[in-house]
């Protein structure tokens, strides 16, 4: 129990530090240590921490987070989390992840998830066709 608390506090501290330093323009990319900590946040059972980590992965274009974000997309039962994960996969330009978004658009039980996934996938195709990706 103490170990999980320690990890959560450590990840939270690092995420806050990265946000503050980035706002000051002093950090342009993540090092391996920051990526590892972000992945710990993505794998967390804490809903808020996990969603914050998903947002940071998209905000900072952390491509190394794609496999974990894809896992979240496949396994989550929360519609907001699915939509957030799908939007991050679009933002970091993960082709394999976007194929999963297409499957989600075709077969998810939630109408909102289907429509948002469809819109994200169409955006991906448009950007790909227009040469933005």
C-alpha positions in Angstrom: 0.0 0.0 0.0 2.8 2.4 0.9 4.6 1.6 -2.4 1.5 2.6 -4.5 1.2 5.8 -2.5 4.8 6.5 -3.1 4.5 5.9 -6.8 1.5 8.1 -7.1 3.2 10.9 -5.2 6.3 10.6 -7.3 4.4 10.6 -10.6 2.3 13.5 -9.5 5.4 15.5 -8.5 7.1 14.8 -11.8 4.0 15.7 -13.8 3.6 19.0 -11.9 7.3 19.7 -12.3 7.2 19.0 -16.1 4.1 21.2 -16.5 5.7 24.2 -14.6 9.0 23.8 -16.4 7.3 23.5 -19.8 5.3 26.6 -19.1 8.6 28.4 -18.6 9.8 27.0 -21.9 12.8 25.1 -20.4 11.8 21.6 -21.3 11.3 20.7 -24.9 11.2 16.9 -24.7 10.9 14.1 -22.2 13.9 12.0 -21.2 13.6 8.3 -20.5 13.0 8.8 -16.8 10.1 11.1 -17.4 8.6 8.7 -20.0 8.9 5.8 -17.6 7.1 7.8 -14.9 4.4 8.8 -17.4 3.9 5.2 -18.3 3.5 4.4 -14.5 0.8 7.0 -14.4 -0.9 5.5 -17.5 -0.9 2.1 -15.9 -2.3 3.5 -12.6 -5.6 2.2 -11.2 -6.3 5.8 -10.0 -8.7 7.2 -12.5 -7.7 10.8 -12.2 -4.0 10.1 -12.4 -4.4 7.8 -15.4 -6.5 10.5 -17.2 -4.0 13.2 -16.4 -1.2 11.0 -17.7 -3.2 10.4 -20.9 -3.6 14.1 -21.4 0.1 14.8 -20.9 1.0 12.1 -23.3 -1.0 13.9 -26.0 0.0 17.4 -24.9 3.7 16.6 -25.2 3.4 14.2 -28.2 5.0 11.3 -26.2 4.9 8.6 -28.9 6.4 6.0 -26.5 3.1 6.1 -24.6 1.2 4.8 -27.6 1.1 1.0 -26.6 -0.2 1.8 -23.2 -2.8 4.3 -24.5 -3.9 1.6 -27.0 -4.3 -0.8 -24.1 -6.4 1.8 -22.2 -8.6 2.3 -25.3 -9.2 -1.5 -25.6 -9.8 -2.2 -21.9 -11.6 0.9 -20.6 -15.3 0.8 -19.7 -15.5 4.6 -19.3 -16.7 6.5 -22.4 -14.8 9.7 -21.5 -11.6 7.8 -21.1 -12.0 6.0 -24.4 -12.6 9.3 -26.2 -9.6 10.9 -24.4 -7.4 7.9 -25.4 -8.6 8.0 -29.0 -7.9 11.8 -29.3 -4.4 11.3 -27.9 -3.7 8.5 -30.4 -4.7 10.9 -33.2 -2.5 13.7 -31.7 0.6 11.5 -31.5 -0.1 10.1 -35.0 -0.2 6.4 -34.0 -1.4 4.6 -37.1 -2.0 1.3 -35.3 -4.0 3.1 -32.6 -6.1 4.8 -35.2 -7.1 1.4 -36.7 -8.3 0.6 -33.2 -10.2 3.9 -33.1 -11.9 2.9 -36.4 -13.0 -0.4 -34.8 -14.3 1.5 -31.9 -16.3 3.7 -34.2 -17.8 0.7 -35.8 -18.6 -1.5 -32.8 -18.7 0.3 -29.5 -21.9 0.0 -27.5 -22.0 3.8 -26.6 -23.3 6.1 -29.3 -21.2 9.0 -28.1 -18.0 6.9 -28.3 -18.9 5.7 -31.8 -19.6 9.2 -33.1 -16.5 10.8 -31.5 -14.3 7.9 -32.7 -15.7 8.2 -36.2 -14.9 12.0 -36.2 -11.4 11.4 -34.9 -10.8 8.7 -37.5 -12.1 10.9 -40.3 -9.8 13.7 -39.1 -6.9 11.3 -39.2 -7.7 10.3 -42.8 -8.1 13.9 -43.8 -4.8 14.9 -42.3 -3.1 11.9 -43.9 -4.5 12.7 -47.3 -3.6 16.3 -47.1 -0.1 15.5 -46.0 -0.3 16.9 -42.4 0.9 13.6 -41.0 
